[in-house]
């Protein structure tokens, strides 16, 4: 009898220890967070209808989101059921990046969502912090993330937009680190994060009804933009790859070009002539002539132009870790549509991030670096636990092609439509773009895409600037007159550090 009692006792102890280990692992070390992954869907702890889970998730001391030594998202103690109030000292300047953390809607967006496992302390990189909290009995605190954003460049980009609808993205071309990402108009995330449901709901209603769509991050999503003449960079790249043309190739540049199978006569901007009707490719690029590039696109052909766009990252998904809407190159068998696609019209659509990557690829000698926003992950004591390592995403062009495109873009700034982007003491390469919106109201979408540095053998910034068309842009507005001066101010702030 004693032997049987001993065996049952041992079994009970083993089962108790196994149960304790399992509970500790699930609740203390590996508790799935709300919205953390699809694999947690359907479990009690991840069900937002579970009020205990909601209070647990939204009552945590979440970690900071930081730009350098400046905190742009933080948590403060509050005297209510949630214990902590999420605050956003960075306000509307950083809202498209931080997103918001809302108790009223039991939801989170932006980096609050993308980096939730770090900010709530459940990320594997914070394992030692969780063990420490478990042993000491202290409340688990979230980790922090430090962004790649340069506060001076971010502010310069915000100031350049000056409330107009549009976006700016700036990158370090050698690493892919995002130096600035601004979307305008923006919003105050503090209102949506308020624990007062009336305040949060009122802010939501107002923002949702705003035609400017302030909660959309135009840099990486929304309706995307026709890239206009900035896409001519890729058309040239395809022509170089195919051996169809080079910088010195003589091109026909008629005042109008009737597109095959249509009655549409394509003209250059404002009906202007391109040289004397026959020009070198370098001149057509610098002056952003439409008719020779539409013909060049048809000479290259849809298949090769489509492959070129794909090689640069069009139609490809990516995460920075914010989800980026893929830029699009249209499917067509029409020569007319191929001609329009070659000048960045038709159904071609691009994010500002994609076009900043195009510029960064050329600046980096043909290697396109994977863009990223999070430089470092830190624990609750702000000790570094993980650092992002730059990675090459793809190599769409050779170093020789990159050099050829760089020379064309330098000429576009020194002698062409991009001259408004010149900065004293800085070498600037770029391409302007002016894309028709298809609307009779207001002006076109305007672009500047380029890179700069005191030495263009190692540029310090690549950027893309886009302004929405419509009533905010004059009918005569162009990438050179509207976006170019903005580029100059941002480059000046970025290089002069």
C-alpha positions as CSV (number, residue, x, y, z in Angstrom):
1,X,0.0,0.0,0.0
2,X,2.8,2.4,0.9
3,X,4.4,1.8,-2.5
4,X,1.2,2.6,-4.3
5,X,0.7,5.8,-2.3
6,X,4.3,6.8,-3.1
7,X,3.8,6.2,-6.8
8,X,0.5,8.3,-6.8
9,X,2.3,11.0,-4.9
10,X,5.2,11.2,-7.3
11,X,2.7,11.2,-10.3
12,X,0.7,14.0,-8.7
13,X,3.9,16.1,-8.1
14,X,5.1,15.6,-11.7
15,X,1.7,16.5,-13.0
16,X,1.6,19.6,-10.8
17,X,5.0,20.7,-11.9
18,X,4.2,20.1,-15.6
19,X,1.0,22.2,-15.2
20,X,2.9,25.0,-13.4
21,X,5.6,25.0,-16.1
22,X,2.9,25.2,-18.8
23,X,1.0,28.0,-17.1
24,X,4.2,29.9,-16.5
25,X,5.3,29.5,-20.1
26,X,1.9,30.6,-21.5
27,X,1.1,33.4,-19.2
28,X,4.5,34.6,-18.2
29,X,6.8,34.0,-21.1
30,X,4.9,33.2,-24.2
31,X,1.5,34.9,-23.8
32,X,0.2,35.7,-27.3
33,X,-0.6,39.4,-27.6
34,X,-3.7,40.8,-29.3
35,X,-3.3,41.2,-33.0
36,X,0.2,39.8,-32.8
37,X,-0.3,37.0,-35.3
38,X,-3.0,35.2,-37.2
39,X,-2.1,32.0,-35.3
40,X,-3.6,33.4,-32.1
41,X,-6.9,34.1,-33.7
42,X,-9.8,32.2,-32.1
43,X,-8.1,31.7,-28.7
44,X,-9.7,33.2,-25.6
45,X,-6.8,35.3,-24.8
46,X,-6.7,36.9,-28.2
47,X,-10.4,37.6,-28.5
48,X,-11.0,41.3,-28.1
49,X,-14.5,40.5,-26.7
50,X,-12.7,39.1,-23.6
51,X,-12.7,42.2,-21.4
52,X,-10.0,40.8,-19.2
53,X,-7.7,40.5,-22.2
54,X,-8.6,44.0,-23.4
55,X,-7.8,45.5,-20.0
56,X,-4.6,43.4,-19.8
57,X,-3.4,44.4,-23.3
58,X,-4.3,48.1,-23.0
59,X,-3.3,48.4,-19.4
60,X,0.3,47.5,-19.9
61,X,3.2,49.9,-19.5
62,X,4.1,49.9,-23.2
63,X,7.6,50.9,-24.3
64,X,8.7,54.0,-26.0
65,X,9.0,54.8,-29.7
66,X,12.1,57.0,-30.0
67,X,13.7,59.2,-32.6
68,X,17.3,59.6,-31.4
69,X,16.9,60.7,-27.8
70,X,13.4,62.1,-28.4
71,X,10.4,60.1,-27.4
72,X,7.6,60.3,-29.9
73,X,5.3,57.7,-28.2
74,X,5.2,56.9,-24.5
75,X,3.0,55.6,-21.7
76,X,2.0,57.5,-18.5
77,X,0.2,56.3,-15.4
78,X,-3.5,57.0,-15.4
79,X,-6.2,56.8,-12.7
80,X,-8.6,54.6,-14.5
81,X,-9.2,50.9,-15.3
82,X,-6.4,50.8,-17.9
83,X,-3.6,52.0,-15.5
84,X,-1.6,53.6,-18.4
85,X,-2.4,56.2,-20.9
86,X,-0.6,56.2,-24.3
87,X,0.7,59.6,-25.3
88,X,2.3,60.9,-28.5
89,X,4.7,63.8,-27.9
90,X,5.6,63.5,-31.6
91,X,2.1,64.5,-32.5
92,X,1.1,64.8,-36.2
93,X,4.7,65.0,-37.4
94,X,5.1,61.3,-36.5
95,X,1.5,60.0,-36.5
96,X,1.7,58.2,-39.9
97,X,4.6,56.2,-38.4
98,X,3.6,55.7,-34.8
99,X,-0.1,55.1,-35.6
100,X,-2.3,55.1,-32.5
101,X,-3.1,52.8,-29.5
102,X,-6.8,53.1,-28.8
103,X,-8.7,51.7,-25.8
104,X,-12.0,53.1,-27.1
105,X,-11.8,51.0,-30.3
106,X,-9.6,48.2,-28.9
107,X,-7.3,48.7,-31.8
108,X,-3.8,49.8,-32.8
109,X,-2.2,50.9,-36.0
110,X,1.2,51.9,-37.5
111,X,4.3,50.9,-35.6
112,X,2.1,50.4,-32.5
113,X,0.7,47.4,-34.3
114,X,3.7,46.3,-36.4
115,X,6.0,46.4,-33.3
116,X,3.4,45.4,-30.8
117,X,5.3,42.4,-29.5
118,X,8.3,44.6,-28.6
119,X,6.3,47.4,-27.1
120,X,4.2,45.2,-24.9
121,X,7.2,43.2,-23.8
122,X,6.4,39.8,-25.3
123,X,9.0,39.8,-28.1
124,X,11.5,36.9,-28.0
125,X,14.4,39.4,-27.8
126,X,13.0,40.5,-24.4
127,X,13.0,37.0,-22.9
128,X,15.5,37.9,-20.2
129,X,13.4,40.9,-19.2
130,X,10.3,38.7,-18.8
131,X,12.2,36.2,-16.7
132,X,13.5,39.0,-14.5
133,X,10.0,40.4,-14.0
134,X,8.7,36.9,-13.2
135,X,11.4,36.2,-10.6
136,X,11.2,39.7,-8.9
137,X,7.5,39.9,-9.1
138,X,7.7,43.3,-10.9
139,X,5.2,44.3,-13.5
140,X,6.3,43.4,-17.0
141,X,7.3,46.6,-18.9
142,X,7.4,46.9,-22.7
143,X,10.6,47.2,-24.7
144,X,11.4,50.3,-26.8
145,X,12.2,50.8,-30.5
146,X,14.6,53.5,-31.8
147,X,13.7,54.6,-35.3
148,X,16.1,55.4,-38.2
149,X,14.4,58.8,-38.7
150,X,16.6,61.8,-38.6
151,X,14.6,64.5,-36.7
152,X,16.1,67.3,-38.7
153,X,15.3,65.8,-42.1
154,X,11.8,64.8,-40.9
155,X,11.1,68.4,-39.7
156,X,12.5,69.9,-43.0
157,X,10.3,67.6,-45.0
158,X,7.2,68.5,-42.9
159,X,8.0,72.2,-43.3
160,X,8.5,71.8,-47.0
161,X,5.0,70.3,-47.5
162,X,3.6,73.1,-45.4
163,X,0.2,71.5,-45.0
164,X,-0.3,70.6,-48.7
165,X,-1.4,67.1,-49.5
166,X,1.5,64.9,-50.4
167,X,4.4,63.0,-49.1
168,X,8.2,62.9,-48.7
169,X,10.4,59.9,-48.2
170,X,14.2,60.2,-47.7
171,X,16.6,57.2,-47.4
172,X,20.2,56.6,-46.7
173,X,21.0,55.0,-50.1
174,X,23.9,52.9,-48.7
175,X,21.9,51.2,-45.9
176,X,18.2,51.6,-46.7
177,X,17.6,53.4,-43.4
178,X,14.6,55.7,-43.7
179,X,15.7,59.2,-42.7
180,X,12.3,60.8,-43.2
181,X,8.8,59.7,-43.9
182,X,6.2,62.4,-43.9
183,X,2.5,62.2,-45.0
184,X,0.4,65.3,-45.2
185,X,-2.2,66.1,-43.9
186,X,-1.7,64.2,-40.7
187,X,-3.6,63.9,-37.4
188,X,-3.1,64.0,-33.6
189,X,-3.0,60.5,-32.3
190,X,-3.5,61.7,-28.7
191,X,-7.1,62.3,-29.5
192,X,-7.7,58.8,-30.7
193,X,-5.7,57.3,-27.8
194,X,-7.8,59.2,-25.2
195,X,-9.4,57.0,-22.6
196,X,-12.5,59.3,-22.9
197,X,-14.6,57.5,-25.4
198,X,-16.4,60.7,-26.4
199,X,-13.2,62.4,-27.3
200,X,-11.9,59.5,-29.2
201,X,-15.1,58.9,-31.1
202,X,-15.4,62.6,-32.0
203,X,-11.9,62.6,-33.4
204,X,-12.5,59.5,-35.4
205,X,-15.7,60.9,-36.9
206,X,-13.9,64.1,-37.9
207,X,-10.9,62.4,-39.4
208,X,-13.0,59.8,-41.3
209,X,-15.0,62.5,-42.9
210,X,-12.0,64.6,-43.9
211,X,-11.5,64.5,-47.7
212,X,-7.8,64.9,-47.2
213,X,-7.6,61.4,-45.7
214,X,-5.2,62.3,-42.9
215,X,-5.1,58.8,-41.5
216,X,-3.7,57.4,-44.7
217,X,0.1,57.2,-44.9
218,X,0.6,58.4,-48.5
219,X,4.2,57.4,-48.4
220,X,3.4,53.7,-48.5
221,X,-0.3,53.3,-49.2
222,X,-3.6,54.9,-50.2
223,X,-4.5,55.3,-53.8
224,X,-0.8,55.6,-54.9
225,X,0.4,58.1,-57.5
226,X,1.0,58.1,-61.3
227,X,4.8,58.6,-61.3
228,X,4.8,60.8,-64.4
229,X,8.2,61.5,-66.0
230,X,10.1,60.1,-63.0
231,X,9.3,56.7,-64.5
232,X,11.4,57.7,-67.5
233,X,14.4,56.6,-65.3
234,X,13.2,53.0,-65.7
235,X,12.4,53.5,-69.4
236,X,16.0,54.5,-70.0
237,X,17.2,51.6,-67.8
238,X,15.3,49.2,-70.0
239,X,16.6,50.8,-73.2
240,X,20.2,50.5,-71.9
241,X,19.6,46.9,-70.9
242,X,18.3,46.1,-74.4
243,X,20.9,48.1,-76.2
244,X,18.1,50.2,-77.8
245,X,19.6,53.5,-76.8
246,X,22.2,55.4,-74.7
247,X,22.8,59.0,-73.6
248,X,24.1,60.0,-77.0
249,X,21.4,58.3,-79.1
250,X,19.7,60.7,-81.5
251,X,15.9,60.5,-81.1
252,X,13.0,61.9,-83.1
253,X,11.2,64.4,-81.0
254,X,8.1,65.6,-82.8
255,X,5.8,68.2,-81.3
256,X,3.0,65.5,-81.3
257,X,3.0,61.7,-81.6
258,X,-0.3,60.0,-82.6
259,X,-0.4,56.8,-80.5
260,X,-1.0,53.6,-82.5
261,X,-4.7,52.5,-82.8
262,X,-5.9,55.8,-81.4
263,X,-6.7,59.3,-82.5
264,X,-4.9,60.7,-79.5
265,X,-2.0,63.0,-80.3
266,X,0.5,63.0,-77.4
267,X,2.3,66.3,-76.9
268,X,5.2,67.5,-74.8
269,X,4.4,69.5,-71.6
270,X,2.3,72.6,-72.4
271,X,2.6,71.8,-76.1
272,X,6.3,72.9,-76.1
273,X,8.8,71.7,-78.7
274,X,11.6,69.4,-77.8
275,X,14.7,70.9,-79.2
276,X,14.6,71.2,-83.0
277,X,12.7,67.9,-83.4
278,X,15.7,65.6,-83.2
279,X,17.6,65.5,-80.0
280,X,20.0,63.3,-78.0
281,X,18.4,61.1,-75.3
282,X,20.3,63.1,-72.6
283,X,18.6,66.3,-73.8
284,X,15.2,64.6,-73.9
285,X,15.7,63.3,-70.4
286,X,16.9,66.6,-69.0
287,X,14.0,68.5,-70.6
288,X,11.5,65.7,-69.8
289,X,10.2,65.5,-73.4
290,X,7.2,63.1,-73.8
291,X,7.1,62.3,-77.5
292,X,10.6,60.7,-77.8
293,X,10.2,58.7,-74.6
294,X,6.7,57.4,-75.6
295,X,8.4,56.1,-78.8
296,X,11.3,54.7,-76.9
297,X,8.9,52.8,-74.6
298,X,7.2,51.3,-77.7
299,X,10.6,50.4,-79.1
300,X,11.6,48.6,-75.9
301,X,8.2,46.9,-75.9
302,X,5.8,46.1,-73.1
303,X,7.4,42.8,-72.1
304,X,10.8,44.3,-71.5
305,X,9.4,47.4,-69.9
306,X,7.3,45.3,-67.6
307,X,10.3,43.1,-66.7
308,X,12.3,46.3,-65.9
309,X,9.7,47.6,-63.5
310,X,9.5,44.2,-61.8
311,X,13.3,44.1,-61.4
312,X,13.2,47.4,-59.5
313,X,10.4,46.2,-57.1
314,X,7.1,47.1,-58.8
315,X,4.3,44.6,-58.0
316,X,6.3,43.3,-55.0
317,X,5.2,43.4,-51.4
318,X,7.4,44.6,-48.6
319,X,7.4,45.5,-44.9
320,X,9.5,48.2,-43.3
321,X,7.9,46.8,-40.8
322,X,4.8,48.9,-41.8
323,X,3.1,47.1,-44.7
324,X,3.8,48.8,-48.0
325,X,1.2,48.7,-50.8
326,X,3.0,47.3,-54.0
327,X,3.6,49.8,-56.8
328,X,2.0,48.7,-60.0
329,X,2.9,48.4,-63.6
330,X,-0.2,47.6,-65.9
331,X,-0.8,44.6,-68.0
332,X,-1.5,45.5,-71.6
333,X,-1.0,44.4,-75.2
334,X,-1.6,47.9,-76.5
335,X,1.3,49.8,-77.9
336,X,-0.6,53.0,-77.0
337,X,-0.8,52.1,-73.4
338,X,2.9,50.9,-73.4
339,X,3.8,54.4,-74.7
340,X,1.9,56.1,-71.9
341,X,3.3,53.7,-69.3
342,X,6.8,54.6,-70.5
343,X,6.2,58.2,-69.4
344,X,4.6,57.2,-66.1
345,X,1.0,57.6,-67.1
346,X,-1.7,55.1,-68.0
347,X,-2.3,52.7,-65.1
348,X,1.3,52.9,-63.7
349,X,1.1,53.7,-59.9
350,X,3.9,54.1,-57.4
351,X,4.4,54.9,-53.8
352,X,6.8,57.7,-52.8
353,X,8.8,55.0,-51.0
354,X,9.2,53.0,-54.3
355,X,10.5,56.1,-56.2
356,X,12.9,56.9,-53.3
357,X,14.2,53.4,-53.7
358,X,14.7,53.9,-57.4
359,X,16.8,57.0,-56.6
360,X,18.6,55.1,-53.9
361,X,19.4,52.2,-56.2
362,X,21.2,54.5,-58.6
363,X,23.0,56.4,-55.8
364,X,24.2,53.1,-54.4
365,X,25.7,51.8,-57.7
366,X,22.9,49.4,-58.6
367,X,22.2,47.7,-55.3
368,X,18.8,48.5,-53.9
369,X,18.9,48.2,-50.1
370,X,15.9,46.9,-48.1
371,X,14.3,50.0,-46.5
372,X,13.7,49.9,-42.8
373,X,12.3,52.1,-40.0
374,X,13.5,50.4,-36.8
375,X,17.2,50.9,-36.1
376,X,17.3,49.2,-32.7
377,X,15.2,47.2,-30.3
378,X,15.8,48.1,-26.6
379,X,14.6,46.6,-23.3
380,X,12.7,48.6,-20.7
381,X,15.9,50.0,-19.3
382,X,16.8,51.2,-22.9
383,X,19.6,48.7,-23.2
384,X,20.1,47.6,-26.9
385,X,19.0,44.0,-27.4
386,X,18.8,43.9,-31.2
387,X,20.2,46.1,-34.1
388,X,18.9,46.0,-37.7
389,X,21.5,44.9,-40.2
390,X,21.3,46.5,-43.6
391,X,20.5,44.1,-46.4
392,X,20.5,44.2,-50.2
393,X,16.9,43.7,-51.4
394,X,17.8,43.3,-55.1
395,X,20.3,44.5,-57.8
396,X,18.2,45.6,-60.7
397,X,21.0,47.3,-62.7
398,X,24.8,47.1,-63.1
399,X,27.1,49.7,-61.7
400,X,27.7,50.9,-65.3
401,X,24.0,51.5,-65.8
402,X,23.8,53.2,-62.5
403,X,26.6,55.6,-63.5
404,X,24.9,56.3,-66.8
405,X,21.6,57.1,-65.1
406,X,23.4,59.2,-62.5
407,X,24.9,61.3,-65.2
408,X,21.6,61.9,-66.9
409,X,20.0,62.9,-63.6
410,X,22.9,65.3,-62.8
411,X,22.3,67.0,-66.1
412,X,18.6,67.2,-65.4
413,X,19.4,69.3,-62.3
414,X,22.3,71.3,-63.7
415,X,20.7,72.2,-67.1
416,X,17.2,70.8,-67.2
417,X,13.8,70.8,-65.5
418,X,15.3,70.0,-62.1
419,X,17.4,73.1,-61.8
420,X,15.1,74.4,-58.9
421,X,16.6,71.6,-56.8
422,X,20.1,72.9,-56.9
423,X,21.8,73.5,-53.5
424,X,25.0,75.6,-53.1
425,X,28.0,73.4,-52.3
426,X,26.1,70.2,-52.9
427,X,26.0,67.8,-55.9
428,X,22.4,67.0,-56.8
429,X,21.0,64.4,-59.3
430,X,17.3,64.2,-60.0
431,X,14.3,63.8,-62.2
432,X,11.1,65.8,-62.2
433,X,7.7,64.4,-62.9
434,X,4.3,66.0,-63.8
435,X,1.5,63.5,-64.0
436,X,-2.0,64.3,-65.3
437,X,-4.8,63.3,-63.0
438,X,-7.5,62.8,-65.6
439,X,-9.6,65.5,-63.9
440,X,-10.5,68.9,-65.2
441,X,-10.2,70.4,-61.7
442,X,-6.9,71.9,-60.6
443,X,-3.4,70.9,-61.6
444,X,-1.3,67.8,-62.0
445,X,0.5,65.5,-59.5
446,X,4.1,66.9,-59.2
447,X,7.3,64.9,-58.3
448,X,10.9,65.3,-57.7
449,X,13.0,62.1,-57.3
450,X,16.8,62.2,-56.7
451,X,19.8,62.0,-54.5
452,X,22.5,64.3,-53.2
453,X,25.7,64.7,-51.3
454,X,28.9,66.7,-51.1
455,X,30.4,63.9,-53.1
456,X,28.1,62.0,-55.5
457,X,30.4,59.0,-55.4
458,X,28.9,58.5,-51.9
459,X,25.5,60.3,-51.7
460,X,24.1,60.9,-48.2
461,X,20.4,61.1,-49.1
462,X,18.0,59.7,-51.7
463,X,14.5,61.1,-51.7
464,X,11.1,61.3,-53.4
465,X,8.7,64.2,-53.1
466,X,5.1,64.1,-54.4
467,X,2.3,66.7,-54.2
468,X,-1.3,65.6,-54.9
469,X,-2.8,67.2,-57.9
470,X,-6.2,69.1,-57.9
471,X,-7.1,72.4,-56.4
472,X,-3.9,72.8,-54.4
473,X,-1.7,72.8,-57.5
474,X,-1.9,75.4,-60.3
475,X,-2.9,74.1,-63.7
476,X,0.6,75.3,-64.9
477,X,2.4,73.5,-62.0
478,X,5.2,71.1,-62.8
479,X,7.6,68.9,-60.8
480,X,10.3,71.5,-61.4
481,X,8.3,74.5,-60.2
482,X,6.5,72.8,-57.3
483,X,8.5,69.8,-56.0
484,X,12.0,70.9,-57.0
485,X,12.3,73.8,-54.5
486,X,11.0,71.5,-51.8
487,X,13.7,69.0,-52.6
488,X,16.4,71.8,-52.3
489,X,15.3,72.7,-48.8
490,X,15.2,69.1,-47.6
491,X,18.6,68.3,-49.2
492,X,20.1,71.4,-47.6
493,X,18.9,70.3,-44.2
494,X,20.1,66.7,-44.7
495,X,23.6,67.4,-46.1
496,X,24.4,70.4,-43.9
497,X,24.8,68.4,-40.7
